[in-house]
Amino acid sequence: MKHMDYMYNTENNITSNSSATPGDMNATGIAQIMIPQELFLMLGLISLVENILVVVAIIKNRNLHSPMYYFICCLAVSDMLVSVSNVVETLFMLLTEHGLLLVTAKMLQHLDNVIDIMICSSVVSSLSFLCTIAADRYITIFYALRYHSIMTTQRAVTIIAVVWLTSITSSSLFIVYHTDNAVIACLVTFFGVTLVFTAVLYLHMFILAHVHSRRIMALHKSRRQATSMKGAITLTILLGVFIICWGPFFLHLILILTCPTNPYCKCYFSHFNLFLILIICNSLIDPLIYAYRSQELRKTLKEIIFCSWCFAM
């Protein structure tokens, strides 16, 4: 990942992070942490299978055909982009190293561009859909009686289309101007703004939820309220996992802007491969959260896995 590598070494592009060896050194002379390629490949494949199952389950079960699950489905697709890019890159590197695949510099550049666009699209779309789900839960809780008129299927599809179009466009611009610090500043700013936006919605949700719950119960809609709060709690878990897994990478970007020559920052930069592992782990953990928090989704996943197992037998 050429452009991700630039974030690791702000002065010169280096070889792909996932191919690091104990002797790999960055421009600062600090050894890069070694991560076996096989680990990247294994995590990527597991994550890919998990997210495919989630997407298939949501498509298969008509009870999950609602705006929130459409957004969750898109979040799963965002995670799939990380998984696919990781699997393709790792396989490409393994085949090249073993002499099973010969590529030209131009082919390598095109592959780098595609992979980096996928990863950037993933982070932008993931943050956008987390915000969208937060807004959806907010509307469900505070405008319960008008929810279906506010969040129609047509509007949900429009939101999804706008998010993907924006994500792909911004990611393409990032690839073109990846050497400009302004791009890094934009990514960090977007990360911060989305977190603040979601936090404000949550603060309002959980402070006033109890009062609003009484009003809903008076209208005999307590079940919907409980479901809405469960969805909000699920999103809270998803957001927390996202911050834990992506936070070190965004801190890496902030340090590039603020202290690229500081010895402590340089030491932090040497752990870049670990940050990539955390990013992949986010894609791996999210499907487990969906399944744990949604009984309907969990039931459908079990049916799909059981049918696949019977067919294989």
Buried (B, 14 or more C-beta within 10 A) or exposed (E): BBBBBBBBBBEEBBEBBBBBEEEBEBEBEBEBBEBEBEBBBBBBBBBBEBBBBBBBBBEEBEEBEBBBBBBBBBBBBBBBBBBBBBBBBBBBBBEBEEEEEEEEEEEEEEBBBBBBBBBBBBBBBBBBBBBBBBBBBBBBBBEBEEBEEEBEEEEBEEBBEEBBEBBBEBBBEBBEEBEEEEBBBBBBEBBEEBBEBBEEBBEEBBEEBEEBBEEBEEEEBEEBBEEBBBBBBBBBBBBEBBBEBBBBBBBBBBBBEEEBEEEEBBEBBBBBBBBBBBBBBBBBBBBEBBBEBBEEBBBBBEEBEEEEEEEEE
